[in-house]
Amino acid sequence: MKQNIDILVDPYIEVGNVIYPNFHLSLQPGTIIGIYTDVSKIHTLMHWFMKREDTFTYFRENALYERLTVRENIQFFLKLFNRNTDETENLLKLFSLTNQKNSKISKLSNSEKQRLKLLNTYLHQAPIQILEEPFQNIDEFSKQNVQQLLNNLIKQQKIIILLSNNLEDLMITSTTIHRLDGAGLHALDVKEDEINEQPPQPLENTPIRLDKIPTKKNDKIILFNPPEIDYIESVEGGVSVYVAGEAYPCSLSLNELEQKLTPFGFFRSHRSYIVNLQKVREIITWTRNSYSLALNSTEKTVVPLSKNKLADLKEILGI
């Protein structure tokens, strides 16, 4: 069994500001690691990984030789990677391009082109493969085909790192998912939604404490640690947990969340809002009776502060 590869990724600093600090990755062969972050951080990570000799980086916008046919393109890269051209037919089937083998690449659909671009990733012998947005803007058939390609690489004990700003795309195939933001890399606790299964009964007299906050995205349950949460909002009976500018629906009521999160430094700033006081940067006075809390985030988020909550907040903050 191949050993893990440990990597310390350099920090990204721009004009004296730390966009993200350095972070550690322990990479296990035969796994897919999803990193959920914004486009700017993806771009920086791609160029950082390009410098490693044990890594191959797949850029989504890489160009194809559009004057070649699909067959000619595959045979060209087989020769480039010192592979036998007898593999051509098998690769056409693997990439689901058999019917298009004699078509010029320029005539392919966008989804077909994106599949073909992954040929270099499949043929390259580097143990670590970094892929930028492999599922972006492709049809459902192509998503299934890309997933099949990734599964084949996993069987070869390759390490796959998927970089995406779409959490649902990462959920399709990743073994583990992390979120990268200004505070660093955080593991996301994602579980399948087991709607039809009866929950196990807890042992009698055994106290259970769950610090994580459950949210739901499509058919997945995502569990957040309280420090990750920026604020919580209730609109027309629906509760949303906000993390790094994105909303995650939550089945708990605002009162239940207040009770759970108060020990972690959260404050009910308004009848419809709970805020993480660790994320508050500024108390804004709009008028004599109107206040807001500005959060320390890239989204310039502002949440309301009720007049009757101001005194309680000042007491908590010691001001």
C-alpha positions, 0 to 999 in steps of 0.5 A: 500500500502506498504511503500518504503524501504530506504537503504544506501549502504556502500562504496567499498574501496580497498587498500585505493581506493574508487571503489564506494562511498556509495549510497542511494536506495529508494525501492518501493514494486512491482518494478524492479531496474536494476543496470548496473555495472562490475563483481567486483562491482556486487560481492561486492554488492551481499555479502553486501546485504547478510548481510541484514535480509530483503533480499534474494540473488540469486547467479547465480553459486549456485549449484543444487542437480543434483541427484534429479529429477526436481519434487523431487527438487521442493518438497524438497524446498517446504518442506524446506520453509514450503509450501504445496507439492500440489503446485508442478504441478503449479510450474512445469508449472510456470518454464516451466519444466513439460516435464522434471519433471522426469528427473535428474537435471544433464540431464537438459540444462544450460537454464533449470538449470538456470530457476530451480535455481530461485525456491528459489527466488520465494519461499523465503518470503524476501521483497527484492530479489537480483538477479545476472545476471538472463538472462546471457547465457540462451536461448530466451524461458528461458528469457521470462520465467524468465521475467514471474517469475519476473512479478509474484514476482512483483504482490506479491509486492516484490522488485527486484534488478537485478545486471548485466554487460549487459545493454540490459538484464536489459532493458528487464524487469527493471522498472528503470535502474541505472549505478554504477561506481567510481563516484556513482549511476546514473539513466539512462534515457531509453525510448522506441524508438517511430519510428512510432509516429509523434513527438509532435509540440512544442508550439510557442515562447516557448524556449526548451533546452535539456541538455541530449545527446540522444544515441541508444542501440538496440531499446532503446533511452538512454539519458545521462547527459553531465557530465556522458560522457567521450568522443565522437568519429567519425569514417567513419561518425558514431558518438559514445558517450563513457560512462564508457568504453562502446560506444553508437551510436548517431545520432547527428553530431560531430559539433552538439555535439560540439555546445551542449557540449562546455558550459559543459566543452567539447573540440574538441581535434581533428577533430574526437574527443570531450573530457570532460575536467573534465575527462582529467588527463594528457596531453601526449607529444609523439613527438614534433608534437604528443599529446594525452589526458589521461582520468581519467577512469579505461579503461586507455583511451587515445584520440588524441590532434591535434597540432593546438588545443594544444594552445587553450587547454592551454588557456582554462586550464590556463597553 
